[in-house]
Amino acid sequence: MIIRVLGEGQFELDEAGLDALNQLDDAVVAAVDSGDEAGYGTALRELLVAVRSQGHPVADDFLGPSDALLPSEDVTLGELRDLLGEEGLIPG
């Protein structure tokens, strides 16, 4: 799975870690749904840290698509709400 983090680049992650990422994604969705200003930032940071630590940077010249798009940490609650799909930020 390839995940793009806006402003940073793409990371390739093993499908085996997808369940853990989805749990972190669920925490982001729950915080956004409840309007939790502090909670969404914490949950998003944890998700981004997991992607960075579990993933391997994709070469800059890679032109393939990303499977998921994550915002940078400075996204507002409203902007993040607009980005969320039915499955959250991470599909699966």
Phi and psi restraints in degrees (range 20) as a CNS / XPLOR table:
assign (resid 1 and name C) (resid 2 and name N)
       (resid 2 and name CA) (resid 2 and name C) 1.0 -112.6 20.0 2
assign (resid 2 and name N) (resid 2 and name CA)
       (resid 2 and name C) (resid 3 and name N) 1.0 125.2 20.0 2
assign (resid 2 and name C) (resid 3 and name N)
       (resid 3 and name CA) (resid 3 and name C) 1.0 -117.7 20.0 2
assign (resid 3 and name N) (resid 3 and name CA)
       (resid 3 and name C) (resid 4 and name N) 1.0 127.4 20.0 2
assign (resid 3 and name C) (resid 4 and name N)
       (resid 4 and name CA) (resid 4 and name C) 1.0 -96.0 20.0 2
assign (resid 4 and name N) (resid 4 and name CA)
       (resid 4 and name C) (resid 5 and name N) 1.0 130.5 20.0 2
assign (resid 4 and name C) (resid 5 and name N)
       (resid 5 and name CA) (resid 5 and name C) 1.0 -106.9 20.0 2
assign (resid 5 and name N) (resid 5 and name CA)
       (resid 5 and name C) (resid 6 and name N) 1.0 117.8 20.0 2
assign (resid 5 and name C) (resid 6 and name N)
       (resid 6 and name CA) (resid 6 and name C) 1.0 -55.9 20.0 2
assign (resid 6 and name N) (resid 6 and name CA)
       (resid 6 and name C) (resid 7 and name N) 1.0 131.9 20.0 2
assign (resid 6 and name C) (resid 7 and name N)
       (resid 7 and name CA) (resid 7 and name C) 1.0 83.4 20.0 2
assign (resid 7 and name N) (resid 7 and name CA)
       (resid 7 and name C) (resid 8 and name N) 1.0 -4.7 20.0 2
assign (resid 7 and name C) (resid 8 and name N)
       (resid 8 and name CA) (resid 8 and name C) 1.0 -122.4 20.0 2
assign (resid 8 and name N) (resid 8 and name CA)
       (resid 8 and name C) (resid 9 and name N) 1.0 -40.3 20.0 2
assign (resid 8 and name C) (resid 9 and name N)
       (resid 9 and name CA) (resid 9 and name C) 1.0 128.2 20.0 2
assign (resid 9 and name N) (resid 9 and name CA)
       (resid 9 and name C) (resid 10 and name N) 1.0 -164.3 20.0 2
assign (resid 9 and name C) (resid 10 and name N)
       (resid 10 and name CA) (resid 10 and name C) 1.0 -110.1 20.0 2
assign (resid 10 and name N) (resid 10 and name CA)
       (resid 10 and name C) (resid 11 and name N) 1.0 150.0 20.0 2
assign (resid 10 and name C) (resid 11 and name N)
       (resid 11 and name CA) (resid 11 and name C) 1.0 -129.9 20.0 2
assign (resid 11 and name N) (resid 11 and name CA)
       (resid 11 and name C) (resid 12 and name N) 1.0 135.5 20.0 2
assign (resid 11 and name C) (resid 12 and name N)
       (resid 12 and name CA) (resid 12 and name C) 1.0 -97.6 20.0 2
assign (resid 12 and name N) (resid 12 and name CA)
       (resid 12 and name C) (resid 13 and name N) 1.0 127.7 20.0 2
assign (resid 12 and name C) (resid 13 and name N)
       (resid 13 and name CA) (resid 13 and name C) 1.0 -122.8 20.0 2
assign (resid 13 and name N) (resid 13 and name CA)
       (resid 13 and name C) (resid 14 and name N) 1.0 148.0 20.0 2
assign (resid 13 and name C) (resid 14 and name N)
       (resid 14 and name CA) (resid 14 and name C) 1.0 -73.4 20.0 2
assign (resid 14 and name N) (resid 14 and name CA)
       (resid 14 and name C) (resid 15 and name N) 1.0 138.4 20.0 2
assign (resid 14 and name C) (resid 15 and name N)
       (resid 15 and name CA) (resid 15 and name C) 1.0 -59.8 20.0 2
assign (resid 15 and name N) (resid 15 and name CA)
       (resid 15 and name C) (resid 16 and name N) 1.0 -23.1 20.0 2
assign (resid 15 and name C) (resid 16 and name N)
       (resid 16 and name CA) (resid 16 and name C) 1.0 -62.9 20.0 2
assign (resid 16 and name N) (resid 16 and name CA)
       (resid 16 and name C) (resid 17 and name N) 1.0 -27.6 20.0 2
assign (resid 16 and name C) (resid 17 and name N)
       (resid 17 and name CA) (resid 17 and name C) 1.0 -90.9 20.0 2
assign (resid 17 and name N) (resid 17 and name CA)
       (resid 17 and name C) (resid 18 and name N) 1.0 6.8 20.0 2
assign (resid 17 and name C) (resid 18 and name N)
       (resid 18 and name CA) (resid 18 and name C) 1.0 -64.1 20.0 2
assign (resid 18 and name N) (resid 18 and name CA)
       (resid 18 and name C) (resid 19 and name N) 1.0 -37.0 20.0 2
assign (resid 18 and name C) (resid 19 and name N)
       (resid 19 and name CA) (resid 19 and name C) 1.0 -61.1 20.0 2
assign (resid 19 and name N) (resid 19 and name CA)
       (resid 19 and name C) (resid 20 and name N) 1.0 -43.4 20.0 2
assign (resid 19 and name C) (resid 20 and name N)
       (resid 20 and name CA) (resid 20 and name C) 1.0 -65.2 20.0 2
assign (resid 20 and name N) (resid 20 and name CA)
       (resid 20 and name C) (resid 21 and name N) 1.0 -40.8 20.0 2
assign (resid 20 and name C) (resid 21 and name N)
       (resid 21 and name CA) (resid 21 and name C) 1.0 -64.3 20.0 2
assign (resid 21 and name N) (resid 21 and name CA)
       (resid 21 and name C) (resid 22 and name N) 1.0 -39.2 20.0 2
assign (resid 21 and name C) (resid 22 and name N)
       (resid 22 and name CA) (resid 22 and name C) 1.0 -66.0 20.0 2
assign (resid 22 and name N) (resid 22 and name CA)
       (resid 22 and name C) (resid 23 and name N) 1.0 -33.1 20.0 2
assign (resid 22 and name C) (resid 23 and name N)
       (resid 23 and name CA) (resid 23 and name C) 1.0 -65.5 20.0 2
assign (resid 23 and name N) (resid 23 and name CA)
       (resid 23 and name C) (resid 24 and name N) 1.0 -41.6 20.0 2
assign (resid 23 and name C) (resid 24 and name N)
       (resid 24 and name CA) (resid 24 and name C) 1.0 -66.4 20.0 2
assign (resid 24 and name N) (resid 24 and name CA)
       (resid 24 and name C) (resid 25 and name N) 1.0 -39.3 20.0 2
assign (resid 24 and name C) (resid 25 and name N)
       (resid 25 and name CA) (resid 25 and name C) 1.0 -61.9 20.0 2
assign (resid 25 and name N) (resid 25 and name CA)
       (resid 25 and name C) (resid 26 and name N) 1.0 -41.1 20.0 2
assign (resid 25 and name C) (resid 26 and name N)
       (resid 26 and name CA) (resid 26 and name C) 1.0 -60.7 20.0 2
assign (resid 26 and name N) (resid 26 and name CA)
       (resid 26 and name C) (resid 27 and name N) 1.0 -36.6 20.0 2
assign (resid 26 and name C) (resid 27 and name N)
       (resid 27 and name CA) (resid 27 and name C) 1.0 -66.4 20.0 2
assign (resid 27 and name N) (resid 27 and name CA)
       (resid 27 and name C) (resid 28 and name N) 1.0 -37.4 20.0 2
assign (resid 27 and name C) (resid 28 and name N)
       (resid 28 and name CA) (resid 28 and name C) 1.0 -63.4 20.0 2
assign (resid 28 and name N) (resid 28 and name CA)
       (resid 28 and name C) (resid 29 and name N) 1.0 -48.9 20.0 2
assign (resid 28 and name C) (resid 29 and name N)
       (resid 29 and name CA) (resid 29 and name C) 1.0 -59.5 20.0 2
assign (resid 29 and name N) (resid 29 and name CA)
       (resid 29 and name C) (resid 30 and name N) 1.0 -44.8 20.0 2
assign (resid 29 and name C) (resid 30 and name N)
       (resid 30 and name CA) (resid 30 and name C) 1.0 -61.8 20.0 2
assign (resid 30 and name N) (resid 30 and name CA)
       (resid 30 and name C) (resid 31 and name N) 1.0 -42.1 20.0 2
assign (resid 30 and name C) (resid 31 and name N)
       (resid 31 and name CA) (resid 31 and name C) 1.0 -66.3 20.0 2
assign (resid 31 and name N) (resid 31 and name CA)
       (resid 31 and name C) (resid 32 and name N) 1.0 -41.1 20.0 2
assign (resid 31 and name C) (resid 32 and name N)
       (resid 32 and name CA) (resid 32 and name C) 1.0 -66.5 20.0 2
assign (resid 32 and name N) (resid 32 and name CA)
       (resid 32 and name C) (resid 33 and name N) 1.0 -45.0 20.0 2
assign (resid 32 and name C) (resid 33 and name N)
       (resid 33 and name CA) (resid 33 and name C) 1.0 -60.2 20.0 2
assign (resid 33 and name N) (resid 33 and name CA)
       (resid 33 and name C) (resid 34 and name N) 1.0 -33.8 20.0 2
assign (resid 33 and name C) (resid 34 and name N)
       (resid 34 and name CA) (resid 34 and name C) 1.0 -89.6 20.0 2
assign (resid 34 and name N) (resid 34 and name CA)
       (resid 34 and name C) (resid 35 and name N) 1.0 -3.9 20.0 2
assign (resid 34 and name C) (resid 35 and name N)
       (resid 35 and name CA) (resid 35 and name C) 1.0 73.7 20.0 2
assign (resid 35 and name N) (resid 35 and name CA)
       (resid 35 and name C) (resid 36 and name N) 1.0 23.3 20.0 2
assign (resid 35 and name C) (resid 36 and name N)
       (resid 36 and name CA) (resid 36 and name C) 1.0 -77.4 20.0 2
assign (resid 36 and name N) (resid 36 and name CA)
       (resid 36 and name C) (resid 37 and name N) 1.0 96.9 20.0 2
assign (resid 36 and name C) (resid 37 and name N)
       (resid 37 and name CA) (resid 37 and name C) 1.0 -58.6 20.0 2
assign (resid 37 and name N) (resid 37 and name CA)
       (resid 37 and name C) (resid 38 and name N) 1.0 -46.2 20.0 2
assign (resid 37 and name C) (resid 38 and name N)
       (resid 38 and name CA) (resid 38 and name C) 1.0 -75.1 20.0 2
assign (resid 38 and name N) (resid 38 and name CA)
       (resid 38 and name C) (resid 39 and name N) 1.0 -39.2 20.0 2
assign (resid 38 and name C) (resid 39 and name N)
       (resid 39 and name CA) (resid 39 and name C) 1.0 -67.0 20.0 2
assign (resid 39 and name N) (resid 39 and name CA)
       (resid 39 and name C) (resid 40 and name N) 1.0 -36.9 20.0 2
assign (resid 39 and name C) (resid 40 and name N)
       (resid 40 and name CA) (resid 40 and name C) 1.0 -67.3 20.0 2
assign (resid 40 and name N) (resid 40 and name CA)
       (resid 40 and name C) (resid 41 and name N) 1.0 -36.6 20.0 2
assign (resid 40 and name C) (resid 41 and name N)
       (resid 41 and name CA) (resid 41 and name C) 1.0 -65.4 20.0 2
assign (resid 41 and name N) (resid 41 and name CA)
       (resid 41 and name C) (resid 42 and name N) 1.0 -42.9 20.0 2
assign (resid 41 and name C) (resid 42 and name N)
       (resid 42 and name CA) (resid 42 and name C) 1.0 -65.2 20.0 2
assign (resid 42 and name N) (resid 42 and name CA)
       (resid 42 and name C) (resid 43 and name N) 1.0 -45.9 20.0 2
assign (resid 42 and name C) (resid 43 and name N)
       (resid 43 and name CA) (resid 43 and name C) 1.0 -64.1 20.0 2
assign (resid 43 and name N) (resid 43 and name CA)
       (resid 43 and name C) (resid 44 and name N) 1.0 -40.7 20.0 2
assign (resid 43 and name C) (resid 44 and name N)
       (resid 44 and name CA) (resid 44 and name C) 1.0 -66.4 20.0 2
assign (resid 44 and name N) (resid 44 and name CA)
       (resid 44 and name C) (resid 45 and name N) 1.0 -42.5 20.0 2
assign (resid 44 and name C) (resid 45 and name N)
       (resid 45 and name CA) (resid 45 and name C) 1.0 -59.3 20.0 2
assign (resid 45 and name N) (resid 45 and name CA)
       (resid 45 and name C) (resid 46 and name N) 1.0 -42.7 20.0 2
assign (resid 45 and name C) (resid 46 and name N)
       (resid 46 and name CA) (resid 46 and name C) 1.0 -63.1 20.0 2
assign (resid 46 and name N) (resid 46 and name CA)
       (resid 46 and name C) (resid 47 and name N) 1.0 -39.7 20.0 2
assign (resid 46 and name C) (resid 47 and name N)
       (resid 47 and name CA) (resid 47 and name C) 1.0 -64.7 20.0 2
assign (resid 47 and name N) (resid 47 and name CA)
       (resid 47 and name C) (resid 48 and name N) 1.0 -44.9 20.0 2
assign (resid 47 and name C) (resid 48 and name N)
       (resid 48 and name CA) (resid 48 and name C) 1.0 -65.1 20.0 2
assign (resid 48 and name N) (resid 48 and name CA)
       (resid 48 and name C) (resid 49 and name N) 1.0 -39.4 20.0 2
assign (resid 48 and name C) (resid 49 and name N)
       (resid 49 and name CA) (resid 49 and name C) 1.0 -62.1 20.0 2
assign (resid 49 and name N) (resid 49 and name CA)
       (resid 49 and name C) (resid 50 and name N) 1.0 -41.6 20.0 2
assign (resid 49 and name C) (resid 50 and name N)
       (resid 50 and name CA) (resid 50 and name C) 1.0 -64.1 20.0 2
assign (resid 50 and name N) (resid 50 and name CA)
       (resid 50 and name C) (resid 51 and name N) 1.0 -42.9 20.0 2
assign (resid 50 and name C) (resid 51 and name N)
       (resid 51 and name CA) (resid 51 and name C) 1.0 -63.1 20.0 2
assign (resid 51 and name N) (resid 51 and name CA)
       (resid 51 and name C) (resid 52 and name N) 1.0 -45.4 20.0 2
assign (resid 51 and name C) (resid 52 and name N)
       (resid 52 and name CA) (resid 52 and name C) 1.0 -65.3 20.0 2
assign (resid 52 and name N) (resid 52 and name CA)
       (resid 52 and name C) (resid 53 and name N) 1.0 -39.7 20.0 2
assign (resid 52 and name C) (resid 53 and name N)
       (resid 53 and name CA) (resid 53 and name C) 1.0 -80.9 20.0 2
assign (resid 53 and name N) (resid 53 and name CA)
       (resid 53 and name C) (resid 54 and name N) 1.0 -32.7 20.0 2
assign (resid 53 and name C) (resid 54 and name N)
       (resid 54 and name CA) (resid 54 and name C) 1.0 -89.6 20.0 2
assign (resid 54 and name N) (resid 54 and name CA)
       (resid 54 and name C) (resid 55 and name N) 1.0 -19.6 20.0 2
assign (resid 54 and name C) (resid 55 and name N)
       (resid 55 and name CA) (resid 55 and name C) 1.0 -96.2 20.0 2
assign (resid 55 and name N) (resid 55 and name CA)
       (resid 55 and name C) (resid 56 and name N) 1.0 164.6 20.0 2
assign (resid 55 and name C) (resid 56 and name N)
       (resid 56 and name CA) (resid 56 and name C) 1.0 -115.4 20.0 2
assign (resid 56 and name N) (resid 56 and name CA)
       (resid 56 and name C) (resid 57 and name N) 1.0 129.9 20.0 2
assign (resid 56 and name C) (resid 57 and name N)
       (resid 57 and name CA) (resid 57 and name C) 1.0 -56.5 20.0 2
assign (resid 57 and name N) (resid 57 and name CA)
       (resid 57 and name C) (resid 58 and name N) 1.0 137.2 20.0 2
assign (resid 57 and name C) (resid 58 and name N)
       (resid 58 and name CA) (resid 58 and name C) 1.0 -86.2 20.0 2
assign (resid 58 and name N) (resid 58 and name CA)
       (resid 58 and name C) (resid 59 and name N) 1.0 143.5 20.0 2
assign (resid 58 and name C) (resid 59 and name N)
       (resid 59 and name CA) (resid 59 and name C) 1.0 -55.8 20.0 2
assign (resid 59 and name N) (resid 59 and name CA)
       (resid 59 and name C) (resid 60 and name N) 1.0 143.1 20.0 2
assign (resid 59 and name C) (resid 60 and name N)
       (resid 60 and name CA) (resid 60 and name C) 1.0 -59.7 20.0 2
assign (resid 60 and name N) (resid 60 and name CA)
       (resid 60 and name C) (resid 61 and name N) 1.0 -27.0 20.0 2
assign (resid 60 and name C) (resid 61 and name N)
       (resid 61 and name CA) (resid 61 and name C) 1.0 -90.2 20.0 2
assign (resid 61 and name N) (resid 61 and name CA)
       (resid 61 and name C) (resid 62 and name N) 1.0 4.8 20.0 2
assign (resid 61 and name C) (resid 62 and name N)
       (resid 62 and name CA) (resid 62 and name C) 1.0 -69.7 20.0 2
assign (resid 62 and name N) (resid 62 and name CA)
       (resid 62 and name C) (resid 63 and name N) 1.0 128.9 20.0 2
assign (resid 62 and name C) (resid 63 and name N)
       (resid 63 and name CA) (resid 63 and name C) 1.0 -111.3 20.0 2
assign (resid 63 and name N) (resid 63 and name CA)
       (resid 63 and name C) (resid 64 and name N) 1.0 8.1 20.0 2
assign (resid 63 and name C) (resid 64 and name N)
       (resid 64 and name CA) (resid 64 and name C) 1.0 -76.2 20.0 2
assign (resid 64 and name N) (resid 64 and name CA)
       (resid 64 and name C) (resid 65 and name N) 1.0 168.5 20.0 2
assign (resid 64 and name C) (resid 65 and name N)
       (resid 65 and name CA) (resid 65 and name C) 1.0 -77.2 20.0 2
assign (resid 65 and name N) (resid 65 and name CA)
       (resid 65 and name C) (resid 66 and name N) 1.0 160.0 20.0 2
assign (resid 65 and name C) (resid 66 and name N)
       (resid 66 and name CA) (resid 66 and name C) 1.0 -95.4 20.0 2
assign (resid 66 and name N) (resid 66 and name CA)
       (resid 66 and name C) (resid 67 and name N) 1.0 146.5 20.0 2
assign (resid 66 and name C) (resid 67 and name N)
       (resid 67 and name CA) (resid 67 and name C) 1.0 -83.2 20.0 2
assign (resid 67 and name N) (resid 67 and name CA)
       (resid 67 and name C) (resid 68 and name N) 1.0 -22.9 20.0 2
assign (resid 67 and name C) (resid 68 and name N)
       (resid 68 and name CA) (resid 68 and name C) 1.0 -150.5 20.0 2
assign (resid 68 and name N) (resid 68 and name CA)
       (resid 68 and name C) (resid 69 and name N) 1.0 153.3 20.0 2
assign (resid 68 and name C) (resid 69 and name N)
       (resid 69 and name CA) (resid 69 and name C) 1.0 -124.9 20.0 2
assign (resid 69 and name N) (resid 69 and name CA)
       (resid 69 and name C) (resid 70 and name N) 1.0 123.8 20.0 2
assign (resid 69 and name C) (resid 70 and name N)
       (resid 70 and name CA) (resid 70 and name C) 1.0 -112.7 20.0 2
assign (resid 70 and name N) (resid 70 and name CA)
       (resid 70 and name C) (resid 71 and name N) 1.0 140.1 20.0 2
assign (resid 70 and name C) (resid 71 and name N)
       (resid 71 and name CA) (resid 71 and name C) 1.0 -75.4 20.0 2
assign (resid 71 and name N) (resid 71 and name CA)
       (resid 71 and name C) (resid 72 and name N) 1.0 167.8 20.0 2
assign (resid 71 and name C) (resid 72 and name N)
       (resid 72 and name CA) (resid 72 and name C) 1.0 -75.0 20.0 2
assign (resid 72 and name N) (resid 72 and name CA)
       (resid 72 and name C) (resid 73 and name N) 1.0 168.3 20.0 2
assign (resid 72 and name C) (resid 73 and name N)
       (resid 73 and name CA) (resid 73 and name C) 1.0 -65.6 20.0 2
assign (resid 73 and name N) (resid 73 and name CA)
       (resid 73 and name C) (resid 74 and name N) 1.0 -19.0 20.0 2
assign (resid 73 and name C) (resid 74 and name N)
       (resid 74 and name CA) (resid 74 and name C) 1.0 -89.8 20.0 2
assign (resid 74 and name N) (resid 74 and name CA)
       (resid 74 and name C) (resid 75 and name N) 1.0 12.0 20.0 2
assign (resid 74 and name C) (resid 75 and name N)
       (resid 75 and name CA) (resid 75 and name C) 1.0 -67.2 20.0 2
assign (resid 75 and name N) (resid 75 and name CA)
       (resid 75 and name C) (resid 76 and name N) 1.0 142.7 20.0 2
assign (resid 75 and name C) (resid 76 and name N)
       (resid 76 and name CA) (resid 76 and name C) 1.0 -82.0 20.0 2
assign (resid 76 and name N) (resid 76 and name CA)
       (resid 76 and name C) (resid 77 and name N) 1.0 164.7 20.0 2
assign (resid 76 and name C) (resid 77 and name N)
       (resid 77 and name CA) (resid 77 and name C) 1.0 -59.6 20.0 2
assign (resid 77 and name N) (resid 77 and name CA)
       (resid 77 and name C) (resid 78 and name N) 1.0 -43.4 20.0 2
assign (resid 77 and name C) (resid 78 and name N)
       (resid 78 and name CA) (resid 78 and name C) 1.0 -63.4 20.0 2
assign (resid 78 and name N) (resid 78 and name CA)
       (resid 78 and name C) (resid 79 and name N) 1.0 -42.9 20.0 2
assign (resid 78 and name C) (resid 79 and name N)
       (resid 79 and name CA) (resid 79 and name C) 1.0 -63.9 20.0 2
assign (resid 79 and name N) (resid 79 and name CA)
       (resid 79 and name C) (resid 80 and name N) 1.0 -41.2 20.0 2
assign (resid 79 and name C) (resid 80 and name N)
       (resid 80 and name CA) (resid 80 and name C) 1.0 -65.9 20.0 2
assign (resid 80 and name N) (resid 80 and name CA)
       (resid 80 and name C) (resid 81 and name N) 1.0 -39.7 20.0 2
assign (resid 80 and name C) (resid 81 and name N)
       (resid 81 and name CA) (resid 81 and name C) 1.0 -58.3 20.0 2
assign (resid 81 and name N) (resid 81 and name CA)
       (resid 81 and name C) (resid 82 and name N) 1.0 -39.8 20.0 2
assign (resid 81 and name C) (resid 82 and name N)
       (resid 82 and name CA) (resid 82 and name C) 1.0 -68.0 20.0 2
assign (resid 82 and name N) (resid 82 and name CA)
       (resid 82 and name C) (resid 83 and name N) 1.0 -27.4 20.0 2
assign (resid 82 and name C) (resid 83 and name N)
       (resid 83 and name CA) (resid 83 and name C) 1.0 -81.8 20.0 2
assign (resid 83 and name N) (resid 83 and name CA)
       (resid 83 and name C) (resid 84 and name N) 1.0 -23.6 20.0 2
assign (resid 83 and name C) (resid 84 and name N)
       (resid 84 and name CA) (resid 84 and name C) 1.0 -68.0 20.0 2
assign (resid 84 and name N) (resid 84 and name CA)
       (resid 84 and name C) (resid 85 and name N) 1.0 131.3 20.0 2
assign (resid 84 and name C) (resid 85 and name N)
       (resid 85 and name CA) (resid 85 and name C) 1.0 -99.0 20.0 2
assign (resid 85 and name N) (resid 85 and name CA)
       (resid 85 and name C) (resid 86 and name N) 1.0 -170.2 20.0 2
assign (resid 85 and name C) (resid 86 and name N)
       (resid 86 and name CA) (resid 86 and name C) 1.0 -64.5 20.0 2
assign (resid 86 and name N) (resid 86 and name CA)
       (resid 86 and name C) (resid 87 and name N) 1.0 -26.6 20.0 2
assign (resid 86 and name C) (resid 87 and name N)
       (resid 87 and name CA) (resid 87 and name C) 1.0 -100.4 20.0 2
assign (resid 87 and name N) (resid 87 and name CA)
       (resid 87 and name C) (resid 88 and name N) 1.0 8.6 20.0 2
assign (resid 87 and name C) (resid 88 and name N)
       (resid 88 and name CA) (resid 88 and name C) 1.0 87.0 20.0 2
assign (resid 88 and name N) (resid 88 and name CA)
       (resid 88 and name C) (resid 89 and name N) 1.0 -150.9 20.0 2
assign (resid 88 and name C) (resid 89 and name N)
       (resid 89 and name CA) (resid 89 and name C) 1.0 -88.4 20.0 2
assign (resid 89 and name N) (resid 89 and name CA)
       (resid 89 and name C) (resid 90 and name N) 1.0 -31.6 20.0 2
assign (resid 89 and name C) (resid 90 and name N)
       (resid 90 and name CA) (resid 90 and name C) 1.0 -106.4 20.0 2
assign (resid 90 and name N) (resid 90 and name CA)
       (resid 90 and name C) (resid 91 and name N) 1.0 120.1 20.0 2
assign (resid 90 and name C) (resid 91 and name N)
       (resid 91 and name CA) (resid 91 and name C) 1.0 -71.3 20.0 2
assign (resid 91 and name N) (resid 91 and name CA)
       (resid 91 and name C) (resid 92 and name N) 1.0 147.6 20.0 2
